[in-house]
């Protein structure tokens, strides 16, 4: 069910920004990289709060 999501994102980003296929893939990669970094920071923060006695 999640397979069409990247295709949908690709089609919309290509249409909105009017970039080439390579340019759109580069934007998608940077978007993925930023999302992965943000998710990693969130997970590390949640683990730190959990190990610190529930934030108290």
N, C-alpha and C positions, 0 to 999 in steps of 0.2 A: 504494500500500500504506500510505502514511502519512496518507492522508485520514481514515480512521476514528479516528485517535488523538485529535484535538481533540474530536470528538463523544463519544467514550468518556470523556474527561476531564471534559467538560461534564456528562454524565449523572451521573458519580460525585460530582463536586463539588456538584452541585445536590442530590443525595440526602443526602450526608453533612452539609452545612452547612444544609440546609433553607432556602435563600435563593431569592429570586425570580430570574427569568431575567436581569434587569438586574444584580442583585447577583452572580450567578454569572459573568456576562461581565466585570464589573469585577474580580472575583478572578482570573479567567483572564488579564486584561490585565496586572494587577500581577505575576502569576506569570511571564508572558512577559517583562515589562520587567526583572524581577530576573534572570531567566535570561540575557537578552541582555547586561545589564551585566556579569554574572559571566563570560560567554563572552568579552566584549570585554577585560576585565581579564586573563583567562588568555592571550588571543592577544597582547596588548601585552607581557605578561611573558615569553612565549616568544620573541617577537621581540627583546626587550631582552637576554635571555640569549644568544640566537644571535649578536647583534651584539657581545656582550661577549667573544667568544672561547670559546664553549661553556661558560661558567660557571667557567672556571679563573681 
